[in-house]
Amino acid sequence: MTSPTQGTATRYDKEREWLLPQGVVARQLATHELAPRPKRKARAAAFDELSGNTTLGVHLSEIAPGGQKHGHRHVDEAVIYIVTGRGWSELRQDDDKPDQRVEWQAGDLIAIPANAWHKHYNSDPDNPTLQLAFKNTRLLRKLFGSRGFVYANDFRFDDRYADEDDYWTLREPTEDGAIRINVIRDCLAEKLTELPEESGAGRGVSLQRYEMGGHLMLDVAMIEVVRRGYIRAHKQLTEEALYVLSGRGRTHLWQEGGPARTLKWRAGDLICPPLGVWQEHLTEGHDPARFLVVRNNFLQLALGTGHGLFDTVLPNRLPDLLEHNQAPALSAAQIGLEP
Ligand SMILES: [Fe+2]
């Protein structure tokens, strides 16, 4: 079906009970169309299929006024942005520890550490709350071929979260310039670092990366672009989602010898640039634009190419390998087999 108000085609997956918008941009999430999910007793939409993504899940779900979600745990990494409303989550790692309570409201971003027990509550008796969850579930389901591995797994990632007293107030810089933090209060108020022109990021681009929940695959960053600024043309090796926190602008997408398209966006929209396609983002109007960017970085992580936000340079391994094959073989004495 097509929703004339949003200009985005959607389909409904009866088995998974998901409303699935298609295309590249989902419009105005705070008022986005939702469909009932009887098995979760909630209304939701899943942006899993935007840009044909297969490794990054993005789910918008509602908690009714004064309501709560089912408590559960899962191995997948997740971060949740609060689109509207206020409430709290109860989390714990250890089965025998008391829950830790974390309050949140619209504009906050909270990490759900891998396989920690968690349950969400809406504290507003009159209004629903909308949570936008970014997760790597679909990749894990694919890699391990088992729902139980993700949802009924007793392994504890206590190196990521061990019910520490200061876990939900922690804020510390990491060696590579990120901030280690597990709840960001008011994403719009975060101070970002302006990147110099020679960084090659574009014009008037500020950035801050975050390490949340001990996550390895899910990369979180905030990017702001000044009025009449831009993020330069690039293509990358990650599926990603950009939630527009403020401002408005346009995105150019193109392929060499293929189709090109310009898409307009404004605060409240969700953009998922397709994997491996050239993308460029430009601001319009009088204000800067700020994005919350969440990416599934598993390919760069696995290949050891770092957290590059813009281009992924694949390692060129061949020259070294050929060198090694020209080197003389080690003697038995050199590898310690003989005295
Ligand atoms: Fe969850």
Residues whose N, C-alpha, C, O or C-beta is under 5 A from the ligand:
A	BS01	LIG	none
